Amino acid sequence: MPAPVKPPRTLYDKIWDDHVVEEKKDGLALIYIDRHLVHEVTSPQAFEGLRTASRQVRRPDCTLATVDHNVPTSSRKNFSNVEAFIDEPDSRAQCVALEENVKEFGLTYFGMTDKRQGIVHIIGPEQGFTLPGITCVCGDSHTSTHGAFGSLAFGIGTSEVEHVLATQTLLQKKSKNMRITVDGELIEGVTSKDVVLHIIGVIGTAGGTGAVIEYAGSVIRSLSMEARMSICNMSIEAGARAGMIAPDEITFAYLRNRPLSPKGETWDRAVTYWQTLKTDPDAKFDIEVNIPASDIIPTVTWGTSPQDVAPITGVVPDPSTIEDPVKRASVTRSLNYMGLTPNTPMQDIKIDKVFIGSCMNSRIEDLRSAVKIVLAAGPEAKVTPGILAMIVPGSGLIKKQAETEGLDVVFKRAGFDWREAGCSMCLGMNPDQLSPGERCASTSNRNFEGRQGAGGRTHLVSPAMAAAAAMTGKLTDVRKFLGATAEANIAAGPKLKLTSAFDFMDDPVLPSPDPIQSTTPSTGGTNLPPSEAPSSVEKFIVLKGITAPLHIENVDTDMIIPKQFLKTLKRTGLSNALFYNFRFDPTTGAKTDFVLNREPYTQAKILVCTGKNFGCGSSREHAPWSLNDFGIRCVIAPSFADIFRNNSMQNGMLPVAVPQEDCMVLAQDAEAGLELEVDLEKQEIRRPNGMPSISFTIDPFRRHCLLNGLDDIALTLQDVDSIEVFEHRRSELWPWLDGFGYKAGKIPVAAKRAPKKMDW
């Protein structure tokens, strides 16, 4: 009999199907993870969990680690070691912990003396660690960047980081399919950053919730790989689980001869497979969005959410024209924080700092784009006096390439500060920060309150727009630096040397080491796990207590816990950090009148939020940890960001989504000081005084795990036979995914827990 014909599938469908280890009930599946990137902020608790449970890293060959979030970007000429170089104790502790962990567990690591060190989402593609058709995860929400290669790439929380290290798999529910098509021709001055900001402005920060976005259309196909990475990077800002672009000849040309790309006949075999990774003509999408390229002009944000965008020729919005009271309150709060007056022209907004960097815009093409504007301003043009303008390359290799091309000379001559590789001012976990009230034109991906420093104000722009702002001292239409005069200035300027990234990649690789085999005995897979499976997760059955009301839309993870509290090696001790910028005056440190500072809400066990999209932003698990530490084990809201919902349930907490009108009713109960009772078994919220209860639904598998306090890792290790069968098939079909070892630039392995020593 002929094989059954498969129905038309999307790119996401194909990659998902290729990675299912085992189907569970209720739409949940155990999927295999091909590539795992690790950094210092979201990994310490994961490694500690492995250590406590005497577990190994299952696939060291598929894991790559670096330091990026905490590291200073000042000169490293006098660098001797991490302990001496990093002044901040908490930052130093996280970096030292990662060095110790990669030594103990035998992982490839790019440290601060390695020229390949850089932002985790820069070095993956740069090295060819990122490939089409793979699943790729990292404890960082902007892992969506890697989807530009036609991979399924998404951010995960620390508990899931531990899960991947231990099992090389994740329990996931398949997302919806969403396609955003951008057709037409972009006008002069519009870049990929403007395209994605415009997209988010159209669909909102919750527009992609529950979906994986495939970007398509003539505009997307015409973009370089670096520009495609910028598009996919901000998928999480649109609420999506991931963003993807089908691989093509542009993708293959970028990857050919990268250090970790397949070589020879294996390359040919890989390309043959990669060419199948495209959506079938008749495949159906759950959501379709079409955007004309002609609608997009250079774009800038005005508020504290990536959806708060305006054309550079536009004005600051007026909240009095907004009917929805929650949305109107959010816009008013944003404008108050940003220090902006409604109807102010965007080009009248003066700035204090410029930041060109981050995993969004720190690649060589971004730096070239900014240099072009600096040269176009004229041979004597300088950064506006009083403005600090920083250039932070995304990796040591990009820095070296830019210096070879002479870009650094142009920047420094104009008054820009040329830095070392790192995340830098994107989130300000290192010394690169805004002071309270300072305004920044930033090429990063988030403009949340306090994101770049407590009280700092962020406007998201493209690298070219950032450079223009540096030269004029205010937000500026980059098109003013284009045209005949600009071309003449560029032609009269220094002749820059154009180089190739491959000129700077001379590190040899060795064949893949043997993967570490699990020593955990298999007990066979079951669709519903036994309730006595070993676990440290607290059960959630019925929760009754004081409920705190919150009337804010798009409560992001930076609101829930500011970045200065991410510098911890533990999962506890974060109760005081919860909503810190709301609960404490930034100047005096005194307690405010915020709801969680008022009685009886200081004893709240439940939080009800009337605004949509609770927990948007980062994949940091610190957000649910801080809620849990405070005593809040249940959050009720109209909708949740996917990563926050997953992270909550990993910690025995219950996110309950009910219609907004029900949230309003429950908030009224809370404001009256009444207790609510959340019953997970019956899936209902019971109100006091005989008032009608409100029903909700939770995935049956997750409900079962919460009711019994089950640990995902322990459950998965019951299916180790299925994982081994999958790995054997994977090696036969896609041998290029079994990983490589680096010959140089790696911390020597002292594999204390490995069954045998690996020779790198």
N, C-alpha and C positions, 0 to 999 in steps of 0.2 A: 504494500500500500504506500502511496506517496505520503511524504511528511505533511502534517497539517499546515495550512497557510496561516502565518501569524497576521493578526490585524495590524493596520498601520500604526506605527509608534512614533512618539516624539524622541528627540535626542535624550531627554531625561529618562523616558521609559526604557530606552535601550541600555543605558548605563546602570540604572537601577536593576533591571532584570539580570544583567551580567554579574551582579554582586550579591544577590540573595543567597545566603548560606542555608537559611531555613525559614520557611513561612510559619508565622504564628497565627493564632486566631485574631479576629477584630482588626485586620489590616496591619498588624505589627509584623515586622520581619527582622531577622538577624542579618545584617549586611556586613560584608568584608570591607576593610579599610586598607587601601593600597599604600597611602603615604600619610605620615604623621609628622607634623612640624611642632617643635616644642620650644618655648621660651621661659624666661625666669619667673614671670608673674603668676601664671595659672598652673604651674607644674609642681611646686614644692609639696603641696598637700597630696597630690597624686602619687609622687614617689614615696612619700611617707606611708601612704596606704598600702603600696606594694610591699614595703619593708615590714610593716606590721603584720601583714598576712603571709609573709614569706613567699611572695610571688615574684616571678621574673618578668622581664620585658620579652614578650613573645617573638617579636620581629625587629631586632635592632637594625637589621639591614634596610628596613623601611621607615626608619625614624631619623630625623635630622634636627639638631638642637643648635640654638644660638642665643646670645643675649642682645636685647634691643630696647626694651621699654625703659629700663632704669639707667642705662649707661650714659655718662656725660658725653657731649659731643664736642668738648673742648680738645685742644691739641693733645696727642698721645706721644709726643716726642720723648717725654720723660717717664713714660709708663713702665712700671716694673712688675706690678701684680695688681689684681683686683682690690685686695685689701687696702693697699696704699693709695690707689687711684680714686676710688669712689668715696667721697666724704660722708654722704648720708648713710647712717648706720643701717636703716631698714633696706635701702637700695643695695647696699654692699652685701647684706646678709642674703638677699635673694639671689644675687649673682654668684656668690660663693657657694650657696646651696646647689645651684644648677651645676657648677663645675664638679662638686662632689658627687652629685647624682649621676652625671654622665660617666664619670670614672667607675662608679660602683656597678652600674648597669650596662656598661659597654656600648655607649652610643656615640655616633659621630657628632662632633661639636665644633662649631666655629666660634672661638673665643676672641677676646679683644686684641690679641696680637696676630690674629689670622686676617689676612687681607680680604678674605671672603666673608668676614663677619658683616652683618647688616640686618635690616628689617626682615623679619621672618618671611613676609610675603614678597619681598624682593629677591631673596637668595634662592627660594625654591625654583621659580622659573629660570632665574639666571643660570643655575647649575644643571638644568634639565631634570631635576628631581620631580618637577611637575610635568605630567605628560597627558595627552588626550586619553579619554576613556577611563580615567582612574577615579577612585573616590579618594578625597584628600580632606583631612581635618586638622584643626589646630585649636588650642584654647584661646581663640581670638576671633571675634565676629567677622573681621574682614578677610577671613579665609576664602570668602566668595570671590576674591581676586583671581584665584587659580581657575575659576570656571571659564575664563577667557580662552583656555586651551581645549574646551570641549570636555571638561571634567566635572564631576559632581563634587563641589568643594564647599564646606560649610564650617562655621564656628561651633565649638562645643564648650561645655563647662568643665570644671576640674574633675568632677566625678566621672564624666565621660572620658576625659584625658586618661584617668587611671584605668578605665574600662578598655580603652584601645591599647594602652601599654600592656595590659595583662592578657588580652584575648585577641587583639587585632580586628575586633568587630564592634558593632554598635547595634543596639535595639532601636529601630526607627520605624516611624509610620510614614508611608509614602505621601508626599505632598501633592497638591494640585499642579496641573500644568498651566503656565501662563506665558503668553508670547507678547512681547512689545516690539513692534515693527516701526522702524524709522526710515522713511523713504524720501528721496529727493536729493537735493544738493545743499550742503551747508554754506551759509554766507560767509564772507571774509571775516576772520577774527574769532569764529566759533570753533571750539575744541571739544574733545570728548568730555571734559569736565562740564562744560556748558550743557552738553547733550544730556548727561545723567542728572544734573541739577534740574533741568527743565522737566525731565521725565518724573522725578520725585515731586516736583511742584504740581504736575498734572494729576498723578495718582495718589499722592500723599504718603506719609511714612507708614501707613497701615495698608496701602494699596496692594501690596504683594503678600500680605500675611497668609500663611498656610500654603504658599505656592513656591515653586521653583520657576524663575523667569528665564525664558530663552529670548535673547536679543537677536533681532533679525532685520532685514531690509538693506537697501543699497548703501545707506550711510554706515551701518555696522560692518558690512562686508568690505568697505573701502578703508577701514581703519587699520592702522598698524597693530602689532601685538601689544605694544606698550599702551596704546590708546584703548584697546579692548580690555586690558587689565583694569584701567581706570573706570571703565563703564561697569564691569562686574564687581569691582571693589565696593561700590556704594549700593549694591543690591540689598544689603542688610538694612540700609537707611530707608529703603522702600518697604521694609517689613518682610521681605522674602527670605526663605530659607537659604537660597543660593541663587546665583545668576550664571548663565551659560551662553557660550557662543560656539557654534559648530566649527570644528577644525577644518582648515583648508590649506592651500599652498602657502599662504602667508604664515600659518602656524608651523608647517613643516620646515620652511626655510629658517624660521627663528630657532627651532629646536635642533636642526641638523648640526652634529659635532659638538653639542654642549657636553660638558664632562660626564653627566649621568644619563645622557640620551643613549638609546641603543645604537650599535655600530654594525657595519657590514650587512650580512644577510639578515641579521635580526632587525636592523633598521628597515629593510625592505618589507619584511614580514609585518612589522609594526605599522608602517604606513598603509599597507593593504587593509589592515583592520581599522585604522583610524579613518580611512576614507568612507567607511560604512557608517560613521558616527554623524548622522544628520537626520533630521526629522523627515519621515516619509511624507510624500505629497498629500495624502488624504488623512493624515493624523489629526485628531481633534484636540483642541485646547479648551480648558475650562474657562479661561479668561483671555480675551484678545484686546489689545490696545494698539491703535494706529496713530502715529504722530508724524505730521509733515515736517520735514527738515526746515522748511521756510518759516515755521513758527519760532524757531530758536535763534536768539541773538545772545551776545555775551551776557552771562547771568551771574547774579550775586545773591547771597542770603542776607536778610535783614533781621531775622529773629533768632530764636534759640532752638530751632528744629530744622533739619535739612529740607523740610517741605516749605519753609518760610523763604521763598525765593521771589525775586523780581528781576526784570530785565534791567541792565545797567542804566537804561534810559528812563526807567520808571521812578516811582516814588514810594516812600514808606506807607504802608496801608493804614487805614483809619478804622479802629475797632468799633467805632460807633455805627458803622454800616453793616456789622455782622449780627444776624438775628439770633443764632444759637448762643445761649448764655454761657455754656461751658467753653465753647470755642472763643467767644468774645473775651471771656476772662483770661484765657490762655494767651491770646494776642496782646491784651493789655499788660499782662505780667511780662511777656517777652519784651515789649517796647520799654517798659519801666526798667527792666534789667539792662537792656541795651543802651539806655539813655537816648532814645530816639523820639522825635516828635512826628506825629502823623502828617503825611503829605510832604515830607521833606524829600527833595530830589536825591536819589541815591548818589549822584556824583558830587553832592555837596558834603558828604560825610567824610570828615577828616580821620586819619588813622595815626597810630603811634608806633606800630610794629608791622613787619612783613615777615611771613614764614613761608619759605618754599621748601617742602620736604614731605615726609610721611609715606606710608605704603600706597597712598593714592597718587602722589605726584612727585617722586624723587628719582625717577629714572633718567637716563641720558637724554631722551627726547624732551622731557620736561625741562631739563636744565638748558638745553639748546633753545627751546621756545622762549625761555626767560631772557637768555643772553641776546636773542634777536631784538627784543624790545629795548634792552639797555643800549645796544649799539644804535638802534633806530633813533634814540633820543638825542644822539649827537656825540661827537668826540669829547666834549667837555662836560657832558651831563653827569650829575651825581645824585645819589640818594638824597632826598629832601632832608635838610638839616633837622636834627632832633628825632629822626626816625631810625630805629634799629631794624635792619633788614638782614635776615639770616638765610643762608643756603645750606641745607643739610642733605647730602647725597644719601641714597638708600642703601648703599653697601660700599665696602672698601674698594671693590672692583670698579664701581661706577665713579667713585671719587678719583681713582687713578686714571680712568679713561677721560674724565672731564679735564683733569690737569694736563694730560697729554695733548688734548685738543686745544688747550689754552682758555677754556671757559672760566677757570678760576681767576685768571689774570684780569679778564674783563670785569668779572664781578667785584674783585677786590679794588680795582682801579676806580670803580664807580662808588665804592663805599659799602659794599655788602660784606657781611661776616661769613667767611668760608669755613665750614665745620666738618667734623668727623661723622661717620655713619651712625644712625640710631633713630628711634622714634621721635626724639626731641620734643618740640613744642606741640606736637599733635595732641598729646594728652598731658604733658607736663609732669610726668612722674620723675623726671630728671631735673637738673637745675634750669633748663630752658622753659621759662614760664612767663605769663603776663602778670603784671601787678594789678590790684583792684582798680577797675575803671579804665584800664588800657584797652585800646581798640586795635584789632589785628586783621589785616588782609591775609588769609591763610589758604594754602593749597590742600589742607587736610580734609577730612571727610565728615567731621562732626563739629557742630557749633553749639553744643549743649551749654547750659549755665556752668561756669567754672571749669569747663573742659580744658582750657589752656592755662588755667591758673585761677584761683579764687577771685571772683569779681571781674575776671577778664571777659572781654567782648569779642566775639569771633565772627568774621564775615568770610564765607567760603567762596573762593574764586579759582580760576585756572592759573597756571604758572605765568602765563603771559599777562593776565590781568593783575596778578600780584606784583610783577615787575613794574607794570605801568603805575600802580599805586605807590610803589616805592619812589618812583621818579617824580610824581606829582604831589605826594603827601595826602592824597585822598582817593577814594574809590573812583576809578576812571575807566571810560570806555576804551578798550585796547585799540580800537580802530583808529583812534587819534594818532597812533604810532605806526600806522600803515600808510602806504601810498608812495608817491614818487620821491618825496623828500626823505622819507624813512629809508627807502631803498638806496638812495644816494649816500646817506650816512653809513649804512651797513657796508656798502661797497668801499667807502673811504676808510673804514675801520680796519682793525687788525685782521689779517687773514688767518682764520681758524683752521686747524688741521682736523679733517674728518677721519675718525678711526672706526674700527669694528670691535665689538665686545669680545670677539674671539681672540683678539690680540693680547688679552689680559688673563686668559684661562690656560695656564700651563701646568695645572696640578694633575698628575696621573692618577688613574683609578685602578683598583684591583678587582678581580672577579668577586661576585657576591660570596660572603661567608655563609656557612651552613646556618639556617635559621635555628634558633633555640626551640627545642621541642617542649611542649607542655608536659609536666609530670603529674598534672591533676587527673585522677582517674575519671573516666566518663561514666555517667549513670544513665545516658540516653536522653534524648530530647522529649519534652512533653509540651503540649499546647498551653496547659495551665500548670504553673509550677507548684510544687508541694509547699504548703504553708509553713513547714518546719525548716525550710532551707536556711542555712546560716546567714546571719545579717546583723549589722549594727544600726540599721535604719529604724527610727521610731515608728510605731504603728500609728495610723490615723483612722479612728473609727467615728467617734462623736466629739465635737469640740464646741463647748459652750463658754461664752464669756463676753466681756466688754468689747464693743465694736467701734473702731475709730472711723469717722467719715473723711473722705478726701475728694475735693472737687477740682481735679487737674486732669487735663488731657495729655496724652503722650508722656506719661511719667517714665523718664528714661533712667537707665542704670546709674548715670552720673548723679542724678537727683537722689536716687535711693542710697547710694554710697559714693562719695567723692573719691577721686583717684588716689589721694594721699593715704587712704586707708587700705589700699590694695597691697601695700608693702608688708605683707604678713606671711609667716610660714605656717600659720594655723588656720583652722576653720572657725575658731571661736574668738571671743573677746571683741566683737564688733557691734555690740548693742548701742554704744554711744555714738557710733559712726552713722547709724541709720538716719537718713534725711538730715544730715549734719548741717548743711547750708541753710536749711529751713528752721532747724531747732536752735541754732546759735548765731548770734550777731557776728558777722565777719570781722568787725572792727574791735568790739569789746569782748567778744566771747561769751557774753551774757545770754541766758536762755530767752527765747522769743515766746510769743503767744501761739506758736504752731500747735496744732491739735494734739500731737503726741507729747507735748510738754504740759498739757492741761489734765486735771483730774476730771473724770475717772480714766481718761484715755492713756495715762501712763501705764495702766495695767491691761491694755488692749491685747486680746488674743486673735482678733479678726480685724482686717482692714477692708473697708468697702470704698471703692473708687468709682466715681460717676463718669469719669472720662475714659475714652477708648484707648486701646493700645498700651496697656500697662506693661512696664518692663522692657520697653524698646531700647535699642542701642547695643551695648556690649554683651559678649557672651560670659562676662565675669560672673562666677558663681558667688562672689562676695555679696551680691545683692540679696539673694535668699538667705545667705548665712547671717547677714545683719538683721533681717526681719525675724528670723528664727531666734537669734540671740536676744532680741528685744522681747520676745514672747509671742510674736504674731506667727501663727502656723497656717493661717488661711487668708487669702486675698480674694475678694469678690470684685469683678470688674466686667464691663461689657465685652472686652476682648483683651487678649494678651499677646505679646511678642512670643514667637515660637520658642526661642532659646530660654527665655525666662521661665516659661511654663515647664519645659523639660528639666531645667535646673532645680526648680522648686520641688518637683516630684522625686527627684533624686535624693532630696534631703527630708523626705517624709512630710512635705508641706503640700497643701491642696490649693491650686488655683481654680476658682470657680467662675465660669463665664455665664452670665445671665443677661437678658436684654437691658438696655440702658434705663428704661422706665422702671424696671425692677430694682436696679441699683439706686435709683433716686428714692424709691420707697424705703429701701433698707438704710440708706443714708439718713433719712428722716428719723427712723427708729434709733439709729446710732446717735444722732444729735440730741435725741431726747434722753440719752443715757441708758437706753434699754439694752439688755443682753440678747444676742442671737445664738442659735444653736445650729451647727452645721453637722448633718448626719450623712456620712459618706455611704453607709450601707443602704440607706433608703434614698439617697441622693435628693435630699431636700434641705432647705434652710427654714428652720422653724422660728417664727416671730412670736413675741410675747403677747400676753393679754388676749389669747384666742384669735389673733389676726391670722389670715390665711397664709400658709407656708408657700414657699417658692421652690419649684423643682429645678433640678439641673442634671446634666449627664456627663459622665466621665468615661473614657475608653475602658472597657471591661478588664483588660489586662492590667492597665495602670491602677484601676480601682482595686483589683485583687492584690497587687503588690503593696499598695498603701495600707489596705486593711490588715495585711499580714506583716508589714514592715520588712519587705523582701529587698535584698541587695541584688542589683542587676549583674554584677560580676560573678557572684556565686551561682546565679541562675545560668549565666552563659557558659560557665565552665562545666556545667552538666552536659553541654552539647559539644564538648571538645572533639568528639569523633567526627561530627558533621563539619567542624572547622577544618580538621585535617584532611578530610576528603575533598573539601573545596580547595584547599591550598594545593593539593596534588594536581587537581584539574587546572587550576590557575597557572601553575608552573608549566604545564604542557601547552596551554593555549597562548599565554602571554608571558613567555620567559623573561622578557625585558623588565618585568615588574618585580623580580626577585631581589633587586637592589644591588648596590655596589659598595665597596669599601674605599675610603680615601687613603692614599699612601702617605700624605704629608699634612701637616697643619692640624693635627688632631690630638687631643689629650690622650696620653697613653692609657690603654685599657687595663684596669685592674678589676676584672670581672668577678667580683666576690661571690655572686649568686649564679653565675653561668655554669652549666654542667661541664663545659670545657673552654679553655682559653681560645680566643679568636685572634688570629694574626692579621693585623691591618697593615 
